[in-house]
């Protein structure tokens, strides 16, 4: 079965030919500030891939605003439109975080900061480590059952209801745990929600997260490439952030490189890789747009739902 039958396919060269102003391009310094540790995103990617995609998102946003205005005029209501929500899904280590930050920065620039754009990650909706320990789920962290889905759904409902203030839970990759602190967002125009679980389906739930999304993106790559990128990042973090004694992963700087590498490999083979195959990858064809990365970490193909 060809799951891409209901998608338009663009090669990188075809996508880059879409008409768009180059005035919105980022600088090398801006890109460096938001680039992930081992992400190879370049200014060429910004120009060839992300600029046309940001214009497409802007078209979708303006269309949603127009339709809302027409509907309110017809219904004789004066309620403002709820935030336009963009979801970004994909595996651990595929480059979602960098892409989400690119979306945020470029949308800010596209709208000349006349629209409030917020970036949310679903890591904050994980159960805290203490609860995961109590539930026997520490080895299932990142799997659907490790998330407080009721809290995530409540957050989405508050967001779409247009509440004046919505509380966002925070997560630290340094301590590998949910923080006690939260932050509050105030009636944003556009919200980017990034996470491995955003497009997942739970038949037991009354609502699906995707019920609240206006546009969704899935970042894809071959598993062997993602696994390689995951291990590369682990080794880089072992030499940098993990050196801090307060880091959750600091103990892995005290063992040999080979032992640490085996630990990372076990994490992939028993947790991240399994989660990718069983839960994350299956959501790919629920996305409005799929960004396909090659082994060089560069986006080679784009699939847009017809």
C-alpha angles and dihedrals in degrees: 000000000000104000091186094063091105093049132083109234122218126182115217090258092050093048094049090057092065110117112257137141115256091211091097096061118132124235123245089249093053092049093048090052093059101032117119119243098266100012114129097204112147140187087261088061090051091052099038102037116011101042094058089044093052090051089051090051090049090052090051091048095050091046090053091049092049094049091047091052092050091048094049091049091052093046092043091235129136102204115136119235119267118243119293104241124209116191123204119194137173144112130309109274096016093113103263096138094054091045092050091052089048090052091051096048095043095046089050088053096042092056092038087238091294087123124058108235120191129190119210128180121204092222087092089063093062115109110259114263092254091059092044089053091049091049093045090241105121090106089050096052108146093025116117094259092057092067127084092234094176090058091047093050091047089052092051092047092051090048094050092042087063096239114183093234128024123186118226122200117225133219133200120213086191095062092025091228145097112270125234089227121083134187130223126225122202118217099307121196096218129022125192112203114194125188146115091251105047096104098037122123127223112186091202093062122091091216132034120215089236089063086076100044125102097190131008134197130193121199110213137187138151112283093237089057094048090049090052091049091048092054092045090053092047092054091047092050090047088061095044128018095019090060089076107096092222092059115110089229097046093110089067090065089062096061130066121283089246093053092046090048091052089051091052091046091052090050090054097044095045104031121009097035093046091048090050094054098038101040120000104047092048090066094059097098093049089069124097090222133022122202109202117204125202126218089272089064091247123124109252104170138026125202118195121189111245 
